[in-house]
Amino acid sequence: MPAPVAFISDIHGNAEALSAVLADIRGKGITRVVCLGDIVGYGPEPIRCVDLVRENCEFSLMGNHDFAVLYEPTNFNPSAESAAFWTREALDAEPDDAKRQQRYEFLGRLRVRAVLSEPGDRMNVLLVHGSPRRPINEYIFSDDVQSAPDKLTTIFERVSKVCFVGHTHVPGVFTDEPDFYPPGELSDNTYRFVDGEKAIINVGSVGQPRDLDPRASYVVLEPANGAGTDKPYGQVRFVRVPYNIEACAAKIKAIPQLSDWLADRLYEGR
C-alpha cells in the first residue's frame, strides 16, 4: 500500500503559513510532501520558503511567480510585478555565494509537470501548477463549468484519471461532467475517486487563500483500503490550517516594495 502524499501549492513567500502546514503534515505522520509551485512572490520571506521546500518536499513544480522571478513577470499586475522584482532582489542579497547559487539552481530545476505513480499503478496522477494544457499559466476557474465547458473538455482530454493543480488559490474538485465541488460540499471534506470519472483537484493555497477562508489549505492523497494494485489511491482529503496572519502581514507592511493590500487580503482569504 502506498504512503499518503500531502500536496501543497502557492506558498507565495508566506513562511508563517508554510511552517504551520508542514507542522500539521508531520503531526499526521505524513512523510511525503510535494509542492505544486509558486514558492515565492507576494510574500515577505522568499528565502525561508525556498529553503523549507528544499528541505521538506520530495520535489516542487514551477509556478508562474517562480518563473517570473527567474525570468520576467509578464502580464503581472503592478503589485505582483513589484513583488517579483523585490523577491529577486532579496535572493540576490544573500551574502553567501554558495547559498545564493544553490537557491537559484533549485528554482531553475523546478519541473513544469510531473507524474506520480506507484509500481503497478494505472492511475498515473498528473501534477501541474496551472492546467494540463498550459502547466505554468492557465487558470481553471470554478465558473468555467458554466461559462467555458469546451475549455474544460479540452483540458480533461489531457488527463488520464486524476490531476492535481494550484494557481487559482481556490480549493475544490473538477469532474469531467463537467462540475465543480468546493470542499464544503464534499462529505468530510473528502473526494472519493469514482470509476469512470476523471478529476482535477485544486489543492488551494498555503500562503494566500482566495476562497474567503483565511486558513492555509493543502490536500492529502490517501491510499485505497483493500484496493488492488491498479487502484492504490482511494481519496483526497482537504485540510485547513490556521496560522499567524498578523505576523506575516506585519512583515509585508515593513517592506516598501510590497503593497499593503497583499497583507490586508490575508485576513479575509481573498
DOPABA-994295 format. One record per residue (C-alpha): x, y, z; residue number from 1. Coordinates in pm, 1 decimal, padded with zeros to 6 digits. Layout:
<recs>
       c1       c2       c3 num
        X        Y        Z NUM
...
</recs>
This chain:
<recs>
       c1       c2       c3 num
  00000.0  00000.0  00000.0   1
  00147.0  00339.0 -00095.4   2
  00210.9  00607.2  00162.9   3
 -00020.0  00909.0  00175.5   4
  00106.0  01217.7 -00007.3   5
  00049.1  01577.8  00101.0   6
  00022.5  01832.3 -00182.0   7
  00091.1  02197.2 -00110.6   8
  00087.9  02492.2 -00351.0   9
  00100.4  02870.1 -00381.4  10
  00308.6  02943.0 -00073.7  11
  00399.3  03289.2 -00202.2  12
  00672.7  03372.0  00043.3  13
  00446.7  03320.8  00345.6  14
  00674.6  03130.1  00582.1  15
  00429.3  03161.3  00872.0  16
  00168.0  02964.5  00679.1  17
  00417.5  02717.5  00533.6  18
  00566.9  02637.8  00874.9  19
  00218.7  02576.3  01018.4  20
  00123.4  02348.9  00729.4  21
  00444.9  02147.1  00746.2  22
  00395.5  02101.8  01121.3  23
  00038.5  01982.2  01060.5  24
  00159.1  01737.1  00796.2  25
  00428.1  01600.0  01028.9  26
  00171.0  01573.0  01307.1  27
 -00034.2  01342.9  01085.9  28
  00267.1  01117.9  01031.3  29
  00286.4  01201.7  00659.4  30
  00640.1  01186.9  00521.4  31
  00578.4  01251.4  00150.2  32
  00521.0  01616.2  00055.6  33
  00502.7  01758.5 -00297.9  34
  00481.9  02127.8 -00387.6  35
  00289.9  02235.9 -00698.0  36
  00467.5  02569.1 -00738.2  37
  00462.6  02940.2 -00658.9  38
  00700.4  02908.7 -00368.0  39
  00775.2  03280.2 -00395.5  40
  00600.2  03601.1 -00499.0  41
  00379.0  03839.5 -00296.0  42
  00512.8  03737.9  00045.9  43
  00791.0  03871.8  00268.7  44
  01007.5  03561.6  00324.5  45
  01101.5  03405.4 -00010.5  46
  01438.4  03275.8  00108.4  47
  01294.7  03094.9  00408.6  48
  01019.3  02943.5  00193.7  49
  01263.0  02820.9 -00071.1  50
  01475.3  02661.1  00199.2  51
  01176.1  02497.3  00368.5  52
  01054.3  02349.7  00040.2  53
  01403.2  02224.9 -00043.8  54
  01429.5  02059.3  00297.0  55
  01080.6  01912.6  00329.1  56
  00940.8  01837.9 -00017.5  57
  01008.1  01538.2 -00236.3  58
  01012.1  01782.8 -00527.1  59
  00842.3  02100.6 -00646.3  60
  00692.4  02221.3 -00970.9  61
  00742.3  02566.8 -01121.0  62
  00466.5  02822.3 -01078.3  63
  00421.0  03141.3 -01274.3  64
  00565.7  03352.2 -00990.4  65
  00872.4  03128.1 -00963.4  66
  00912.8  03170.1 -01338.7  67
  00868.6  03547.3 -01308.6  68
  01146.8  03578.4 -01052.5  69
  01383.3  03373.6 -01266.4  70
  01293.6  03544.8 -01594.5  71
  01032.6  03819.9 -01637.2  72
  00696.3  03895.3 -01470.4  73
  00499.4  03928.3 -01792.3  74
  00127.3  04007.9 -01772.7  75
  00150.4  04072.8 -01397.8  76
 -00048.1  04346.3 -01225.3  77
  00161.3  04624.0 -01065.1  78
  00156.5  04469.9 -00715.4  79
  00260.0  04128.4 -00840.8  80
  00528.7  04274.1 -01067.6  81
  00677.0  04483.2 -00788.8  82
  00675.9  04180.7 -00558.1  83
  00855.4  03970.5 -00821.3  84
  01131.8  04228.4 -00863.9  85
  01169.0  04265.9 -00486.5  86
  01184.8  03887.3 -00445.0  87
  01468.3  03873.0 -00696.3  88
  01649.8  04147.0 -00503.3  89
  01604.5  03953.1 -00179.3  90
  01750.7  03637.1 -00332.5  91
  02038.6  03834.8 -00480.8  92
  02114.8  03997.3 -00145.1  93
  02223.3  03666.5  00011.2  94
  02586.8  03731.5  00113.7  95
  02686.4  03364.1  00095.9  96
  02767.4  03291.9 -00268.4  97
  02715.1  02917.6 -00230.4  98
  02372.5  02952.7 -00068.5  99
  02260.8  03207.5 -00326.7 100
  02369.4  02980.4 -00610.3 101
  02202.8  02675.2 -00452.3 102
  01869.1  02853.7 -00425.5 103
  01878.3  02977.8 -00783.6 104
  01980.6  02634.8 -00907.9 105
  01691.6  02481.0 -00714.8 106
  01443.2  02725.4 -00867.0 107
  01592.0  02677.0 -01212.4 108
  01545.7  02299.0 -01191.6 109
  01177.8  02309.7 -01092.8 110
  00969.6  02081.9 -01313.5 111
  00689.1  02208.4 -01533.5 112
  00489.2  01887.3 -01493.0 113
  00530.7  01551.1 -01324.7 114
  00355.3  01216.4 -01293.6 115
  00318.6  01043.2 -00958.9 116
  00277.8  00668.0 -00985.0 117
  00345.7  00356.9 -00782.9 118
  00456.4  00017.2 -00919.4 119
  00158.3 -00132.5 -01097.8 120
 -00035.0  00193.2 -01066.6 121
 -00250.8  00268.8 -01369.5 122
 -00378.2  00598.4 -01232.7 123
 -00067.0  00797.3 -01328.9 124
 -00152.6  01102.0 -01121.2 125
 -00064.8  01412.8 -01323.6 126
  00080.3  01715.1 -01142.6 127
  00095.0  02069.5 -01282.9 128
  00074.2  02419.6 -01140.6 129
 -00182.9  02575.2 -01374.3 130
 -00352.2  02326.7 -01608.0 131
 -00263.3  02014.2 -01807.4 132
 -00288.7  02225.8 -02123.5 133
 -00069.2  02516.3 -02010.7 134
  00111.9  02393.8 -01699.6 135
  00250.3  02723.3 -01569.6 136
 -00000.9  02992.8 -01660.4 137
 -00353.1  02868.5 -01737.5 138
 -00620.5  02913.4 -01472.5 139
 -00904.8  02665.9 -01426.3 140
 -01186.9  02858.5 -01259.8 141
 -01497.8  02713.3 -01097.9 142
 -01704.7  02939.1 -01327.3 143
 -01560.6  02757.1 -01628.8 144
 -01807.7  02477.5 -01559.8 145
 -02086.1  02707.1 -01678.8 146
 -01908.5  02967.7 -01892.2 147
 -01642.5  02759.9 -02069.3 148
 -01739.3  02389.9 -02085.4 149
 -01544.4  02343.9 -02409.2 150
 -01231.6  02466.5 -02231.9 151
 -01278.6  02202.2 -01962.7 152
 -01343.3  01931.5 -02222.3 153
 -01014.4  02014.3 -02392.0 154
 -00831.0  02018.1 -02060.7 155
 -00976.3  01685.5 -01946.6 156
 -00862.2  01525.4 -02272.6 157
 -00511.0  01561.5 -02128.6 158
 -00599.1  01383.1 -01801.7 159
 -00596.8  01003.7 -01787.0 160
 -00764.7  00984.2 -01444.6 161
 -00655.0  01239.9 -01182.6 162
 -00465.0  01568.5 -01195.4 163
 -00355.0  01797.3 -00910.2 164
 -00323.4  02172.9 -00968.4 165
 -00295.0  02501.9 -00780.0 166
 -00269.2  02853.2 -00929.8 167
 -00621.2  02989.1 -00857.8 168
 -00578.4  02964.1 -00478.1 169
 -00930.6  02817.4 -00457.4 170
 -00955.6  02452.2 -00343.4 171
 -01205.2  02208.1 -00489.0 172
 -01268.4  01924.1 -00731.2 173
 -01347.2  01949.9 -01101.6 174
 -01501.9  01644.1 -01264.2 175
 -01542.9  01576.1 -01633.9 176
 -01924.5  01603.9 -01622.6 177
 -01817.9  01895.4 -01601.5 178
 -01883.0  02003.7 -01245.2 179
 -01705.1  02170.7 -00954.7 180
 -01729.6  02080.4 -00586.9 181
 -01578.1  02304.8 -00317.8 182
 -01454.1  02110.8 -00012.6 183
 -01757.8  02214.5  00192.7 184
 -01985.0  02025.6 -00045.8 185
 -01788.1  01703.1 -00000.9 186
 -01860.9  01459.8  00281.6 187
 -01588.3  01507.0  00546.8 188
 -01409.1  01741.2  00304.1 189
 -01308.4  01428.5  00114.2 190
 -01340.5  01339.5 -00253.3 191
 -01351.6  00965.9 -00321.0 192
 -01242.9  00851.2 -00665.5 193
 -01522.5  00715.6 -00884.2 194
 -01473.3  00453.2 -01152.5 195
 -01502.1  00608.9 -01496.9 196
 -01481.1  00965.6 -01364.3 197
 -01187.3  01196.6 -01424.3 198
 -01099.5  01458.3 -01165.4 199
 -00882.5  01767.9 -01138.8 200
 -00805.6  01852.0 -00776.8 201
 -00717.0  02211.1 -00690.4 202
 -00527.5  02194.1 -00361.9 203
 -00581.7  02560.0 -00273.8 204
 -00314.4  02794.3 -00140.1 205
 -00086.6  02769.9  00160.1 206
  00013.4  03133.9  00167.0 207
 -00270.0  03334.7  00010.1 208
 -00611.5  03158.8  00009.6 209
 -00881.0  03321.5 -00203.4 210
 -01195.2  03127.8 -00110.9 211
 -01287.0  03361.5  00178.5 212
 -01128.5  03123.7  00430.5 213
 -00800.5  03274.8  00554.3 214
 -00662.4  02944.6  00681.9 215
 -00383.4  02776.6  00483.9 216
 -00500.5  02499.4  00251.7 217
 -00349.1  02169.1  00141.5 218
 -00467.0  01819.3  00048.2 219
 -00372.2  01461.9  00129.2 220
 -00388.6  01184.6 -00130.0 221
 -00477.1  00875.5  00069.8 222
 -00444.7  00503.2 -00008.9 223
 -00745.2  00296.5 -00104.7 224
 -00836.7  00046.5  00163.0 225
 -00825.9 -00304.9  00027.9 226
 -00794.9 -00197.0 -00334.4 227
 -00595.3 -00380.4 -00596.4 228
 -00264.0 -00260.5 -00737.8 229
 -00446.6 -00077.3 -01016.2 230
 -00613.3  00145.8 -00754.8 231
 -00353.1  00229.3 -00490.9 232
 -00514.4  00563.4 -00404.7 233
 -00876.1  00594.7 -00298.1 234
 -00947.6  00950.8 -00194.1 235
 -00829.7  01308.3 -00147.6 236
 -00885.6  01492.8  00178.9 237
 -00885.6  01874.0  00202.6 238
 -00720.1  02022.1  00512.2 239
 -00722.1  02378.9  00652.4 240
 -00464.1  02507.2  00899.2 241
 -00475.1  02835.1  01094.9 242
 -00151.9  03033.7  01116.1 243
 -00022.0  03365.6  01248.4 244
 -00161.1  03603.8  00985.7 245
 -00069.9  03907.9  01192.0 246
  00299.6  03817.9  01185.0 247
  00305.1  03771.7  00808.9 248
  00103.2  04088.4  00745.8 249
  00339.6  04294.3  00961.3 250
  00639.4  04166.1  00766.4 251
  00472.7  04257.8  00435.6 252
  00390.9  04609.7  00553.1 253
  00750.3  04658.8  00666.4 254
  00873.2  04616.1  00307.2 255
  00805.7  04927.0  00094.4 256
  00815.3  04737.3 -00235.2 257
  00526.4  04512.7 -00125.1 258
  00173.8  04653.5 -00141.0 259
 -00016.2  04676.0  00189.1 260
 -00306.4  04511.8  00004.6 261
 -00102.6  04189.5 -00000.9 262
 -00116.0  04194.8  00378.6 263
 -00477.3  04306.0  00417.4 264
 -00617.2  04038.1  00188.2 265
 -00473.5  03760.7  00407.4 266
 -00719.4  03837.1  00686.8 267
 -01015.3  03786.1  00452.8 268
 -00890.5  03499.1  00238.4 269
 -00930.1  03682.8 -00089.9 270
</recs>
